[in-house]
Every structure is written in structure tokens, then in C-alpha cells.
Amino acid sequence: HVQLVESGGGSVQAGGSLTLSCVYSGYNYKESCMGWFRQSPGAKREGVARLPNDGRIASYSDSVRGRFTISRDNTNNTLYLRMVNLKPEDTAMYYCAFEARFGCLLRVDSFSYWGQGTQVTVS
């Protein structure tokens, strides 16, 4: 059973930076894909970035491309999201997601496992 625990959220001013972390456990195979999603109150959960674990490049939503960077450290079982030049519209609960296969899309229904989320507030 895969478990995901996010951390690193907080409150920052516009233009600031944050790095989110997601520690995953309960899965010891290479075939996986991970992603970050976010959800604002009253809005649908939207994809931010995804990263397959097979060497393929990451993909990002248009709203964050060039400002956010997704990366993964398999040694420490940790997924990261580096966010720079943050904007008030980036304010949301951010969720880490995991799928036990290489292929995944930046869509909610492409992932089976989810963390509890970490709040990011940009003012």
C-alpha cells in the first residue's frame, strides 16, 4: 500500500519561492509515475506537473511552466516541486500523487494514490 506525505507548504509574498516535498513508501519497483496537483476552494483539482520514472522528461501545466520544477530522488523516496516567482493565483492545497506504472497523464484519474496535501498561500 503506497503512502504519500507532503510537506513544505506555507505563506509567502508574491515573487517568493517554496519547495514542496513528498515522501513515498510502500512500493519498491521502478515502474512508477508521480505528479503534483493543486486545488483551490470551490475549484476542481488540477494537474501541475508529472514525472515518469523511466527517464522521460517532465510535463507541466501552462500556468506554471517556466516557474515550477518537478524532480525526484529515488534514493530518499522523495518527490519535489520547486516553485519560484509565486503568484497569488498559485494559492491552493497542493497534493502529491503516485501511480504504479511508467505511463501517466496530468489528470486526476491517471493516479491511484494521493497524499493529504500541503497548503500554499501567496499574498
Phi, psi and chi 1 to 4 in degrees:
 res  aa     phi    psi   chi1   chi2   chi3   chi4
   1 HIS       -  121.3 -179.0   67.6      -      -
   2 VAL   -79.5  134.1  176.6      -      -      -
   3 GLN  -122.6  141.1  -68.3 -173.7  -47.0      -
   4 LEU  -128.4  133.1  -52.5  170.3      -      -
   5 VAL  -130.9  115.0  179.1      -      -      -
   6 GLU   -91.3  155.3  -56.7   99.9  -30.1      -
   7 SER  -157.1  169.6   62.8      -      -      -
   8 GLY   105.5   -6.6      -      -      -      -
   9 GLY   -69.1  170.6      -      -      -      -
  10 GLY   169.4 -169.1      -      -      -      -
  11 SER  -110.5  129.6  -63.4      -      -      -
  12 VAL  -138.2  162.4  -63.4      -      -      -
  13 GLN   -85.1  157.6  -67.9 -173.4  -24.7      -
  14 ALA   -55.3  136.8      -      -      -      -
  15 GLY    93.3  -10.6      -      -      -      -
  16 GLY   -81.3 -176.9      -      -      -      -
  17 SER  -133.6  153.1  -57.0      -      -      -
  18 LEU  -147.7  152.9  -78.3  173.8      -      -
  19 THR  -124.1  120.0  -62.2      -      -      -
  20 LEU   -90.8  147.4  -54.2 -177.3      -      -
  21 SER  -126.2  150.7  -60.4      -      -      -
  22 CYS  -140.1  113.2  171.4      -      -      -
  23 VAL   -93.4  127.9  177.4      -      -      -
  24 TYR  -114.3  149.9   54.9   92.4      -      -
  25 SER  -148.5  164.0   61.0      -      -      -
  26 GLY    91.8   10.2      -      -      -      -
  27 TYR  -148.4  127.7 -174.7   80.3      -      -
  28 ASN  -123.8   25.4  -63.3  -44.9      -      -
  29 TYR  -112.9  157.0  -59.1   96.4      -      -
  30 LYS   -73.0  -31.2 -177.2  179.6  179.5 -179.6
  31 GLU   -70.8  103.6  -66.9   80.7    7.2      -
  32 SER  -163.4  161.7   64.0      -      -      -
  33 CYS  -140.9  138.4 -174.6      -      -      -
  34 MET  -129.0  158.0  -63.7 -169.6   71.7      -
  35 GLY  -153.8  168.4      -      -      -      -
  36 TRP  -119.4  136.9  -73.0   98.4      -      -
  37 PHE  -129.2  165.0  -71.4   73.7      -      -
  38 ARG  -144.0  156.5   65.7 -173.3 -178.1 -174.8
  39 GLN  -147.0  126.0 -172.5  169.3   18.2      -
  40 SER   -96.9  157.6  -57.0      -      -      -
  41 PRO   -56.1  128.7  -27.7   36.2      -      -
  42 GLY    81.6   -2.0      -      -      -      -
  43 ALA  -111.4  163.0      -      -      -      -
  44 LYS   -77.2  154.9  -67.6 -176.8  178.3  179.7
  45 ARG   -69.8  132.1 -169.2  169.5  -63.3 -172.0
  46 GLU  -123.3  148.0   63.9  170.5   -8.9      -
  47 GLY   -74.7  140.8      -      -      -      -
  48 VAL  -109.5  -51.3  173.9      -      -      -
  49 ALA  -159.7  153.0      -      -      -      -
  50 ARG  -138.8  154.2   69.7  165.8 -178.8   94.0
  51 LEU  -146.5  107.3 -179.2   61.5      -      -
  52 PRO   -70.2  154.5  -15.7   30.3      -      -
  53 ASN   -98.0   31.9 -163.8   33.5      -      -
  54 ASP  -122.2   19.7   62.0   -7.3      -      -
  55 GLY    91.0   -8.8      -      -      -      -
  56 ARG   -69.4  156.5  -78.6 -178.5  -80.1  177.1
  57 ILE   -75.4  160.8   61.8  174.0      -      -
  58 ALA   -75.5  160.9      -      -      -      -
  59 SER  -130.1  151.5   60.2      -      -      -
  60 TYR  -133.7  157.1  -60.1   88.5      -      -
  61 SER   -74.1  156.1   65.5      -      -      -
  62 ASP   -60.0  -33.1  -69.4  -18.1      -      -
  63 SER   -71.1  -18.5   60.1      -      -      -
  64 VAL  -119.4   -9.9  -52.5      -      -      -
  65 ARG   -57.4  131.2 -171.5  176.1  -64.6  111.5
  66 GLY    92.8  -15.1      -      -      -      -
  67 ARG  -115.5  -29.9  -61.1 -172.7  -62.0  120.7
  68 PHE  -110.2  148.3  -69.5   11.6      -      -
  69 THR  -134.4  124.5  -56.9      -      -      -
  70 ILE   -98.0  139.1 -173.0  172.7      -      -
  71 SER  -150.3  167.9   62.4      -      -      -
  72 ARG  -143.4  138.6  179.9  170.1  176.3  171.0
  73 ASP  -118.1   99.3 -178.0  -12.7      -      -
  74 ASN   -69.5  -22.9  -71.7  -28.9      -      -
  75 THR   -64.2  -39.1  -59.6      -      -      -
  76 ASN  -104.5    8.6  -66.0  -42.0      -      -
  77 ASN    51.5   47.4  -74.9    4.2      -      -
  78 THR  -130.5  134.9  -55.6      -      -      -
  79 LEU  -105.8  140.7 -179.3   74.8      -      -
  80 TYR  -122.7  156.4  -60.3   97.8      -      -
  81 LEU  -137.4  107.0 -175.1   68.9      -      -
  82 ARG   -89.3  124.2  175.0   63.0  176.3  167.6
  83 MET  -121.4  122.1  -53.2 -177.5  -66.6      -
  84 VAL  -124.1  164.8  -59.0      -      -      -
  85 ASN    49.1   50.5 -168.8   21.0      -      -
  86 LEU   -66.8  146.4  -77.6  160.4      -      -
  87 LYS  -120.5  156.3  -55.5  174.9 -179.4 -179.7
  88 PRO   -54.6  -32.3  -29.4   37.3      -      -
  89 GLU   -72.4   -6.5   51.0  -96.3   42.9      -
  90 ASP   -83.0   -6.7  -66.1  -40.7      -      -
  91 THR   -61.2  123.8  -64.5      -      -      -
  92 ALA  -178.4  169.8      -      -      -      -
  93 MET   -85.6  129.2 -176.5   72.4   78.1      -
  94 TYR  -105.3  132.5  -77.7   70.7      -      -
  95 TYR  -120.3  140.5  -62.9   91.4      -      -
  96 CYS   -92.8  142.4  173.5      -      -      -
  97 ALA  -134.5  151.1      -      -      -      -
  98 PHE  -138.8  138.5 -177.3  100.4      -      -
  99 GLU  -134.3  134.5  179.1   61.6   24.6      -
 100 ALA   -85.1   56.1      -      -      -      -
 101 ARG  -164.5  163.3   57.7 -179.2  178.5  177.1
 102 PHE   -71.1  -39.0  -75.6  134.6      -      -
 103 GLY   -84.2  132.1      -      -      -      -
 104 CYS  -157.5  152.7   66.7      -      -      -
 105 LEU  -108.0  163.2  -58.9  174.7      -      -
 106 LEU   -83.3   62.4 -164.5   52.3      -      -
 107 ARG  -138.0  147.3  -72.5  171.4   33.1  173.4
 108 VAL   -57.9  -41.1  171.0      -      -      -
 109 ASP   -77.2    3.2   60.8    3.0      -      -
 110 SER   -90.7   -5.0 -166.5      -      -      -
 111 PHE  -124.6  141.6  -68.4   86.4      -      -
 112 SER  -100.4  -25.3  -60.1      -      -      -
 113 TYR  -121.7  140.7  -60.6   95.8      -      -
 114 TRP  -136.5  146.8  -64.6   84.6      -      -
 115 GLY   -84.5 -178.1      -      -      -      -
 116 GLN   -86.0  -15.4  -65.9  -59.3  -54.4      -
 117 GLY    98.5  155.4      -      -      -      -
 118 THR  -137.3  134.0 -175.0      -      -      -
 119 GLN   -83.5  133.5  178.1   68.1   37.8      -
 120 VAL  -119.8  125.7  172.0      -      -      -
 121 THR  -126.0  124.7  -57.5      -      -      -
 122 VAL  -118.8  123.1 -175.1      -      -      -
 123 SER  -119.6      -   58.4      -      -      -
